[in-house]
């Protein structure tokens, strides 16, 4: 419609020029708290969905996945993260926050499930890469906008656990004489803590977490990442290309050899459980054939299923067979072939079974026990049960622990606190402590390293792990 077609246009009073329309934008209840927390506390907050565990940044009122109201589910995030994508702005505009050229990057903070966009500075444009670690730089003067985070910059490189270990005195065993009874009281926090990463298990699949390795080269790459992060050992259930657990000797050896080729010093513990439906011969023959550094040894026949703990609904119902004869024969075969048994106990009964059968003189010292928590059919993690099992161990024995799902982090922290060791990995838990999917078992190793650092325990090198466990170099 033209001005000539507008009725009464000729009677209108026309003033030519520009009119300023100042206004204030209200970011809403959630957005305002996000901005003011950055401004007043120099903290970056997200919101976490209690249903799907997604952590949103920037925060929002409703979860995109399941429409849960999350406006009050605040969580504090780290100010460091990773560049997931970026672009270079090469034109100038008065509304842009910087003069061209500058980098706008999608940054996913540690603990967040979604990235957000911000300015990346203090580095050359050509040095910006997807995957680079960055940290927030907060503004000295407030703007009451997202620019109270002035920009991000490349994060300072942290000393790796291997660099830290090179700078400290290496641990050697004590010359104290052995005692008949296990010594109680204060644990020896000077002994390095061995961190093991269980890479897959027999049941964790890529539809649960896309980072689960299947192929030998994928196992090798993940094992190397775990070693770099601080693991001295990896626990392995080899897989077929399609993801099914396998007892095939050639495939298991190919996986084992790929790990050793990529990371020669890393200890490898193979599973003698393998997966559901395997015979006793299929389970132990691959251990004897490959002769790994260590192998798991299960201690009692038990229910071993998948059950919805909220409703009690049974999805998989299976009896995991581990007779006295298998405990005896598997243990003897391992010891005779130079493979150190990792004795897996799902309750006190498994520990008692081992001590009873061990009276035959099957096991060499030190014996190495793994307390397993949270399996549907075993016991859930309880602090008092942990202490009871620890106190029932033979005098020279070592202990580590692992927990399924939400039992994982509490149990490894208690083990480290009591002088034991820690196992993490996607076999046991596919998530990080904040509920986000782990990018790999190596991320959980990083958590275990942080626990050790907080408790003042050095992280064991592979050589120290050999000394503690009793594994000789070949």
TIKE-551879 format. One line per 10 residues: number of its first residue (from 1); for each residue y, x, z of C-alpha. Coordinates in steps of 0.02 Angstrom, whole numbers. Last residue first. Layout:
NUM> Y/X/Z; ...
end
This chain:
474> -3025/2926/1544; -2901/2908/1687; -2980/2849/1849; -2944/2678/1922; -2938/2666/2113; -2818/2520/2132; -2682/2619/2223; -2703/2781/2125; -2712/2691/1957; -2558/2587/2002
464> -2464/2747/2043; -2504/2815/1870; -2452/2651/1788; -2287/2656/1881; -2270/2545/2033; -2107/2454/2069; -2024/2520/2227; -2009/2398/2372; -1841/2359/2452; -1867/2172/2469
454> -1728/2128/2347; -1790/2260/2225; -1968/2192/2231; -1905/2015/2199; -1798/2079/2054; -1950/2165/1979; -2048/2002/1993; -1910/1909/1901; -1910/2041/1763; -2099/2019/1749
444> -2064/1834/1722; -1957/1877/1572; -2095/1992/1508; -2218/1846/1505; -2119/1776/1359; -1962/1678/1319; -1995/1580/1478; -1960/1394/1461; -1819/1340/1576; -1865/1270/1747
434> -1742/1374/1849; -1881/1488/1913; -1937/1526/1735; -2069/1424/1647; -2239/1438/1560; -2338/1468/1720; -2509/1542/1754; -2568/1607/1585; -2386/1629/1535; -2364/1775/1653
424> -2347/1832/1833; -2454/1936/1950; -2387/2019/2108; -2444/2149/2236; -2468/2153/2423; -2364/2225/2565; -2331/2061/2656; -2161/2033/2574; -2232/2066/2401; -2370/1939/2431
414> -2246/1811/2497; -2137/1831/2343; -2288/1817/2229; -2340/1655/2315; -2169/1571/2307; -2145/1616/2122; -2311/1554/2054; -2346/1395/2152; -2231/1297/2035; -2352/1315/1891
404> -2515/1404/1935; -2503/1542/2063; -2547/1726/2061; -2587/1852/2198; -2620/2035/2234; -2727/2113/2368; -2789/2288/2407; -2943/2321/2513; -2971/2469/2630; -3001/2367/2789
394> -3102/2223/2711; -2999/2064/2688; -3000/1922/2815; -2819/1952/2870; -2757/1928/2692; -2854/1766/2676; -2779/1697/2837; -2604/1753/2787; -2618/1662/2620; -2685/1505/2704
384> -2536/1506/2822; -2413/1520/2678; -2490/1376/2583; -2518/1383/2396; -2631/1248/2328; -2819/1268/2346; -2945/1269/2205; -3009/1124/2100; -2847/1093/2006; -2788/1274/2006
374> -2634/1297/2116; -2666/1465/2197; -2766/1622/2151; -2782/1763/2279; -2826/1921/2183; -2932/2050/2272; -2954/2235/2239; -3091/2332/2329; -3042/2510/2369; -3176/2563/2381
364> -3330/2542/2273; -3421/2376/2261; -3609/2350/2245; -3662/2413/2416; -3783/2270/2448; -3662/2211/2583; -3549/2161/2439; -3643/1997/2421; -3577/1941/2591; -3402/2013/2568
354> -3390/1930/2398; -3449/1760/2459; -3327/1766/2605; -3182/1796/2485; -3239/1654/2373; -3253/1538/2523; -3076/1577/2579; -3006/1494/2423; -2976/1527/2238; -3030/1709/2254
344> -3024/1823/2102; -3101/1996/2128; -3021/2117/2005; -3172/2226/1969; -3141/2408/1918; -3233/2450/1756; -3325/2618/1759; -3480/2550/1673; -3591/2546/1829; -3451/2461/1928
334> -3430/2323/1799; -3615/2290/1779; -3638/2282/1969; -3498/2157/1991; -3560/2048/1848; -3737/2050/1916; -3692/2011/2098; -3559/1880/2063; -3671/1807/1928; -3818/1797/2049
324> -3710/1718/2183; -3662/1586/2055; -3498/1573/1962; -3496/1413/1860; -3329/1330/1824; -3363/1143/1828; -3251/1047/1709; -3150/886/1708; -3003/885/1587; -2870/748/1587
314> -2895/676/1762; -2758/557/1824; -2707/595/2003; -2536/515/1976; -2413/652/2024; -2537/796/2017; -2588/755/1839; -2757/840/1830; -2822/981/1720; -2989/1047/1777
304> -3086/1180/1869; -3209/1112/1996; -3294/1259/2079; -3432/1389/2073; -3376/1541/2173; -3318/1721/2157; -3239/1758/1990; -3231/1941/1935; -3083/1989/1825; -3096/2152/1730
294> -3016/2323/1748; -2985/2481/1647; -3078/2406/1499; -3259/2448/1457; -3265/2371/1283; -3451/2333/1268; -3485/2307/1455; -3338/2187/1467; -3392/2097/1308; -3567/2075/1378
284> -3505/1994/1540; -3441/1826/1478; -3556/1800/1330; -3707/1838/1439; -3650/1716/1575; -3630/1581/1443; -3460/1519/1383; -3419/1333/1396; -3238/1349/1448; -3147/1513/1425
274> -3161/1703/1441; -3210/1705/1626; -3241/1892/1619; -3057/1917/1583; -2995/2087/1528; -2880/2195/1635; -2778/2320/1535; -2681/2462/1615; -2529/2522/1515; -2527/2708/1480
264> -2565/2693/1293; -2432/2562/1250; -2438/2513/1067; -2609/2590/1033; -2678/2526/1198; -2620/2349/1160; -2692/2353/984; -2856/2425/1052; -2877/2280/1173; -2840/2150/1040
254> -2959/2231/915; -3088/2248/1053; -3075/2063/1093; -3092/2017/910; -3242/2131/884; -3332/2071/1040; -3314/1886/1002; -3295/1795/1168; -3147/1694/1105; -3011/1582/1175
244> -2941/1462/1044; -2766/1498/977; -2786/1470/790; -2790/1657/755; -2931/1675/882; -2882/1723/1058; -2911/1865/1181; -2894/1825/1367; -2793/1970/1436; -2722/2030/1602
234> -2583/2158/1583; -2551/2306/1697; -2409/2417/1758; -2276/2287/1725; -2094/2343/1739; -1990/2263/1600; -2040/2398/1475; -2223/2365/1516; -2199/2178/1490; -2114/2208/1322
224> -2259/2321/1271; -2386/2187/1321; -2291/2059/1216; -2294/2172/1063; -2479/2215/1084; -2529/2035/1112; -2435/1985/955; -2522/2124/857; -2691/2061/917; -2654/1881/863
214> -2633/1733/981; -2477/1767/1086; -2394/1625/1185; -2206/1626/1148; -2204/1450/1076; -2230/1374/1250; -2326/1213/1279; -2364/1179/1095; -2400/1365/1086; -2553/1349/1197
204> -2600/1395/1376; -2787/1362/1397; -2886/1524/1402; -2759/1632/1491; -2610/1694/1392; -2516/1852/1442; -2564/1880/1624; -2430/2007/1674; -2471/2122/1820; -2342/2198/1937
194> -2404/2331/2058; -2292/2352/2211; -2257/2530/2265; -2303/2574/2445; -2145/2602/2547; -2151/2424/2614; -2301/2466/2723; -2331/2300/2809; -2276/2267/2989; -2415/2198/3099
184> -2599/2197/3055; -2718/2341/3020; -2882/2290/2942; -3026/2339/3054; -3146/2485/3042; -3006/2610/3015; -2986/2738/2876; -2910/2906/2922; -2725/2930/2882; -2697/3047/2733
174> -2582/2920/2649; -2592/2894/2462; -2457/2972/2351; -2299/2888/2287; -2188/2975/2161; -2019/3032/2224; -1878/2936/2143; -1773/2973/1989; -1910/2945/1861; -1945/2773/1936
164> -1766/2718/1906; -1775/2770/1724; -1939/2675/1706; -1864/2521/1787; -1729/2525/1656; -1551/2569/1704; -1439/2424/1661; -1333/2430/1503; -1161/2356/1529; -1146/2190/1441
154> -1056/2182/1273; -898/2077/1294; -861/1893/1319; -687/1816/1317; -546/1748/1424; -659/1635/1526; -508/1540/1591; -504/1508/1403; -612/1354/1435; -449/1272/1488
144> -338/1265/1643; -245/1417/1572; -262/1526/1726; -199/1703/1735; -316/1853/1751; -440/1773/1632; -627/1796/1666; -730/1919/1565; -904/1851/1534; -1052/1963/1494
134> -1149/2002/1335; -1324/2055/1286; -1357/2074/1099; -1489/1957/1026; -1398/1920/865; -1292/2071/824; -1109/2123/837; -1085/2307/794; -997/2271/628; -863/2173/720
124> -826/2323/829; -836/2292/1016; -719/2238/1155; -721/2056/1098; -831/1901/1083; -742/1733/1088; -841/1580/1142; -966/1451/1085; -1101/1375/1194; -1288/1398/1199
114> -1419/1276/1269; -1561/1298/1393; -1460/1397/1518; -1539/1512/1647; -1463/1670/1578; -1316/1619/1469; -1342/1570/1288; -1195/1628/1184; -1145/1560/1013; -1017/1685/953
104> -841/1675/882; -788/1847/821; -613/1900/772; -517/1941/613; -395/1862/630; -271/1837/771; -343/1751/923; -350/1579/1008; -335/1480/844; -209/1338/837
94> -74/1443/751; -194/1483/610; -247/1651/541; -398/1682/430; -551/1793/444; -652/1711/584; -816/1807/597; -969/1702/640; -1101/1714/774; -1279/1670/824
84> -1394/1677/976; -1289/1804/1072; -1372/1832/1241; -1315/1801/1418; -1220/1862/1570; -1109/1759/1686; -1264/1694/1775; -1277/1507/1799; -1243/1394/1947; -1331/1226/1945
74> -1256/1051/1951; -1361/892/1947; -1217/771/1979; -1185/715/1798; -1371/719/1757; -1406/537/1711; -1573/546/1620; -1565/504/1434; -1737/582/1398; -1698/724/1276
64> -1508/724/1260; -1487/724/1450; -1335/622/1504; -1170/670/1586; -1139/836/1500; -1120/1018/1551; -1070/1152/1426; -1201/1216/1453; -1354/1109/1485; -1507/1161/1584
54> -1665/1073/1522; -1789/1039/1664; -1869/890/1572; -1853/760/1712; -1737/845/1836; -1608/877/1699; -1502/1026/1747; -1312/1034/1738; -1214/1192/1704; -1091/1294/1806
44> -999/1455/1767; -915/1537/1917; -746/1622/1929; -715/1516/2084; -548/1430/2050; -532/1431/1860; -716/1430/1812; -748/1294/1942; -595/1200/1878; -662/1199/1699
34> -838/1135/1739; -771/1010/1866; -653/942/1733; -792/930/1603; -901/826/1718; -766/705/1774; -681/691/1604; -595/826/1504; -426/742/1516; -310/799/1377
24> -127/804/1424; 3/741/1301; 164/793/1213; 213/687/1062; 353/784/974; 438/689/833; 474/763/663; 613/713/543; 682/563/445; 751/415/538
14> 727/249/447; 792/82/509; 691/-55/425; 776/-201/336; 718/-145/163; 539/-136/226; 537/-319/271; 370/-351/192; 279/-191/145; 246/-189/-43
4> 393/-73/-82; 330/50/50; 170/68/-50; 0/0/0
end
